[in-house]
């Protein structure tokens, strides 16, 4: 009798430090969280199922396919062939899921890095859910761009095709006391040496809309059809106009993505004014509590690049400048998203 059991992704091979990133995606909890994120999953589904005229008879490449959900949406939308590529051992579950849903005549699961795998033909469409915290964490956009340059036809589509990164500022006194000032007195002991490290680590969490005290600034747009890997390291200026008298305890970052090739373009946002997503928002605490007044301005520059120690991590340096009626602030902080 044939053995149809699915290999255990954790036991498939011994992990090494170089395998950590890929093997983390072999665990089911990550995929459960992503699949249950309806904003994410339904946006991708609608971009395909509601645009069957784009997929009918086309060859599709799914970069970082995970459990294969996007590949199966593409098959449902009429794709003649889907190559579902993932480097982690979740590919074994994806292959079984595809078979269990009678789509294995269309979807072919391929394990390997996109830089190394071989696809026997050029593709019409690349689909990928590549976004990380702060949009660029984990550097998976690199893989999409490599796939584009290796496999996409000159007139091919990328879905989503554009992403936008935004900044604002927030009042967050209670949480800052809990996460940062906590280190000043830990059961009567001085742990303040950790405080500097705590400031350098951005917090990924959900921020309530009422905490936002400035307007929104578009920091950077990414056109996946044209951008290069080198351009994913960048320096941009930003300016934020304060919207009410309050305090600023942190800067806030989020992103949105666009599916512009759809008959009716689809966009979803990970911002504080939108429905919850598993990406949440990214909070950058500053080491002072700035007293700000309505219509004053915070300005600065943000420098983003992959970490030299681990290119999937990010080094984010923010120069923040403020000259207000009651406070001034001019300082560069080096943040590390790990």
C-alpha positions in Angstrom: 0.0 0.0 0.0 1.3 3.5 -0.9 2.3 5.7 2.0 0.3 8.9 1.6 1.3 10.4 4.9 2.6 13.9 5.0 6.2 14.3 6.4 6.4 16.3 9.6 7.9 19.6 8.6 9.7 20.0 11.9 11.3 16.5 11.8 12.1 16.6 8.1 15.7 17.7 8.8 17.8 19.1 11.6 17.7 22.9 11.8 20.8 25.0 11.6 21.1 28.8 12.1 21.0 29.2 8.3 17.8 27.2 8.1 16.0 29.2 10.9 14.1 31.6 8.6 12.8 28.9 6.3 12.0 26.4 9.0 10.0 29.0 11.0 7.6 29.0 8.0 7.2 25.2 8.3 5.2 25.6 11.5 1.5 25.8 11.2 0.8 28.6 13.6 2.3 31.2 11.2 0.1 30.0 8.4 -3.0 29.8 10.6 -2.5 33.5 11.5 -2.1 34.5 7.9 -5.0 32.5 6.6 -7.3 33.9 9.3 -6.4 37.4 8.3 -9.4 38.0 6.1 -8.3 41.4 4.9 -5.2 39.8 3.5 -6.6 36.6 2.2 -9.9 37.9 0.8 -8.1 40.8 -1.0 -5.9 38.2 -2.8 -8.8 36.0 -3.5 -10.9 38.9 -5.0 -7.9 40.0 -7.1 -8.0 36.6 -8.8 -11.6 35.2 -8.6 -13.1 38.6 -9.7 -10.6 39.0 -12.5 -10.8 35.6 -14.3 -10.2 37.4 -17.6 -6.6 38.0 -16.5 -6.0 34.4 -15.4 -7.8 32.3 -18.0 -5.3 30.0 -19.7 -2.3 31.8 -18.1 0.8 30.4 -16.5 1.2 31.7 -12.9 4.1 31.7 -10.4 3.4 31.9 -6.7 6.5 33.1 -4.9 6.6 31.8 -1.2 3.4 29.8 -1.6 3.1 28.6 2.0 0.1 26.3 2.3 -0.8 27.0 -1.4 -4.0 29.1 -0.9 -3.0 31.7 -3.4 -2.0 29.1 -6.0 -5.4 27.4 -5.6 -7.2 30.8 -6.0 -5.3 31.2 -9.3 -6.3 27.8 -10.4 -9.9 28.6 -9.6 -9.6 31.8 -11.6 -8.7 29.7 -14.7 -4.9 29.5 -14.8 -3.8 26.6 -17.0 -0.6 26.1 -14.9 0.5 27.3 -11.5 4.0 26.9 -10.1 3.9 27.1 -6.3 7.4 27.7 -4.9 8.5 27.7 -1.3 11.8 26.9 0.3 10.4 25.7 3.7 9.1 22.3 4.4 5.5 23.6 4.4 5.7 22.7 0.7 4.9 19.0 1.7 1.6 20.1 3.3 0.9 22.4 0.3 1.3 19.5 -2.1 -1.1 17.4 -0.1 -3.6 20.2 0.2 -3.5 20.8 -3.5 -4.1 17.1 -4.1 -6.9 16.9 -1.6 -8.7 19.7 -3.4 -8.2 18.0 -6.9 -6.1 20.8 -8.3 -2.8 18.9 -8.7 -3.3 18.7 -12.4 -2.9 22.5 -12.4 -0.8 23.4 -9.4 2.8 22.0 -9.2 4.5 22.5 -5.9 8.3 23.1 -6.1 10.6 23.3 -3.1 13.6 25.6 -3.3 14.8 29.2 -3.2 13.5 31.3 -6.1 17.1 32.2 -6.9 17.9 28.5 -7.5 14.7 26.7 -8.7 14.1 26.0 -12.4 10.8 26.7 -14.0 10.4 25.2 -17.5 8.7 28.2 -19.0 8.2 31.9 -18.7 5.1 32.9 -16.7 2.3 35.4 -17.4 1.6 36.4 -13.8 3.5 36.4 -10.5 1.5 36.3 -7.3 3.1 36.6 -3.9 2.2 37.6 -0.4 5.7 38.9 0.4 5.1 41.8 2.8 6.6 41.8 6.3 6.4 44.0 9.3 7.3 47.6 8.3 6.6 46.2 4.8 10.3 45.2 4.2 11.1 43.0 7.2 12.4 39.6 6.1 13.4 40.9 2.7 11.0 38.8 0.7 10.4 41.5 -1.8 13.9 40.6 -3.1 12.6 37.1 -4.0 9.7 38.6 -6.0 12.0 40.9 -7.9 14.4 38.0 -8.6 11.4 35.9 -9.8 10.3 38.8 -12.0 13.7 39.1 -13.6 14.1 35.4 -14.1 10.7 34.2 -15.1 8.2 36.9 -16.0 7.3 37.6 -19.6 7.9 41.2 -20.7 4.2 42.0 -20.7 3.5 39.9 -17.6 1.7 41.0 -14.4 2.7 41.1 -10.8 0.0 41.0 -8.1 0.1 43.1 -6.0 2.1 45.5 -8.2 2.6 48.5 -5.8 3.2 49.0 -2.1 3.3 52.3 -0.1 5.0 53.0 3.2 3.5 55.7 5.6 4.5 57.6 8.7 2.5 59.4 11.4 3.0 60.3 15.1 1.2 59.0 18.2 0.4 59.8 21.8 1.2 56.6 23.7 2.1 57.5 27.3 0.6 54.5 29.0 2.2 51.9 26.7 5.5 53.7 26.7 5.6 53.6 30.5 4.8 49.9 30.4 7.4 49.0 27.7 10.2 51.5 28.2 10.0 53.2 31.6 9.5 49.8 33.2 13.3 49.3 33.1 14.0 52.2 35.5 12.8 50.2 38.5 12.4 46.4 38.3 11.4 45.2 41.7 13.5 47.9 43.3 16.6 47.3 41.0 18.0 49.7 38.4 17.7 48.1 35.0 18.0 51.4 33.1 20.9 50.1 31.0 18.3 48.1 29.1 16.3 51.2 28.3 18.5 52.2 25.5 18.1 48.8 23.9 14.4 48.9 24.4 14.2 52.3 22.5 16.1 50.7 19.6 13.7 47.9 19.1 10.5 49.0 17.2 7.3 47.6 18.6 4.9 45.7 16.3 1.4 46.2 17.8 -2.0 47.5 17.1 -2.4 51.2 17.7 -5.8 52.7 18.3 -7.0 55.4 15.9 -7.5 58.0 18.6 -3.8 57.8 19.5 -2.8 59.3 16.2 -1.9 63.0 16.6 -0.5 64.0 13.2 -1.5 63.7 9.6 -0.2 60.9 7.3 3.0 61.2 5.3 3.7 58.9 2.3 7.4 58.0 2.8 8.1 55.7 -0.1 6.2 54.0 -3.0 7.4 50.7 -4.5 6.5 49.8 -8.0 7.2 46.1 -8.3 7.3 46.2 -12.0 10.3 48.5 -12.1 12.1 48.7 -8.8 15.5 47.1 -8.2 16.8 45.3 -5.2 19.4 48.0 -4.7 16.5 50.6 -4.4 15.1 48.7 -1.4 17.8 50.4 0.7 16.8 54.1 0.7 16.8 57.4 2.5 13.6 59.5 2.4 12.5 62.8 4.0 9.1 63.1 5.8 7.1 65.9 7.3 4.1 65.5 9.7 1.6 68.2 10.6 0.3 67.9 14.2 -3.5 67.7 14.3 -4.2 68.6 17.9 -2.6 69.8 21.1 -1.1 66.7 22.7 2.2 64.8 23.3 4.2 62.8 20.8 5.8 59.7 22.3 6.5 57.7 19.1 6.4 57.6 15.3 4.1 55.1 13.6 4.6 53.2 10.4 2.3 51.1 8.2 1.8 50.2 4.6 -0.8 49.5 2.0 -0.6 47.4 -1.2 -2.4 47.8 -4.6 -3.6 45.4 -7.2 -3.9 47.9 -10.1 -4.2 45.5 -13.0 -7.6 44.3 -11.7 -10.7 45.4 -13.6 -11.5 47.4 -10.5 -8.3 48.1 -8.6 -8.1 46.5 -5.1 -6.2 48.0 -2.2 -5.8 47.0 1.5 -4.2 48.9 4.3 -2.4 47.9 7.5 -2.9 51.3 9.1 -4.6 52.4 12.3 -7.6 53.7 10.5 -8.3 50.3 8.8 -9.5 46.9 9.8 -7.0 44.7 11.7 -4.4 42.8 9.9 -1.7 40.5 11.3 0.9 43.0 10.2 -0.4 45.5 12.8 1.7 48.7 12.8 5.3 49.5 13.7 6.0 51.9 16.6 9.2 53.8 17.0 9.5 55.3 20.5 11.5 58.5 21.0 13.4 59.2 24.2 11.4 62.3 25.1 7.8 63.2 25.5 7.3 66.0 23.1 4.7 68.6 24.0 3.2 69.6 20.6 0.6 72.1 19.4 -1.9 71.9 16.6 -0.4 72.8 13.2 3.2 72.5 14.3 5.5 70.2 12.2 7.7 67.2 12.9 10.3 66.7 10.1 13.1 64.2 9.5 14.7 61.6 7.4 14.5 57.8 7.5 17.3 55.6 6.3 16.4 51.9 5.7 18.7 49.1 4.8 19.1 45.4 5.5 21.2 44.5 8.5 24.8 43.4 7.6 24.6 40.6 10.2 21.3 39.2 8.8 19.9 40.7 5.6 16.4 39.6 6.6 16.5 42.1 9.5 16.3 45.8 9.0 18.4 48.7 10.3 16.2 51.8 10.4 17.8 55.1 11.3 15.5 58.1 11.9 16.6 61.7 12.3 13.7 63.6 13.9 13.6 67.4 14.1 11.1 69.5 16.0 11.0 73.2 16.9 7.7 73.9 18.7 6.4 76.5 21.1 7.0 74.4 24.1 9.7 71.9 23.0 12.6 71.3 20.7 14.1 68.0 19.5 16.9 67.2 17.2 18.2 63.6 17.3 19.0 60.6 15.3 18.0 57.2 16.7 19.2 53.8 15.3 16.4 51.3 15.4 16.8 47.6 14.7 13.9 45.5 13.5 14.8 41.9 14.4 
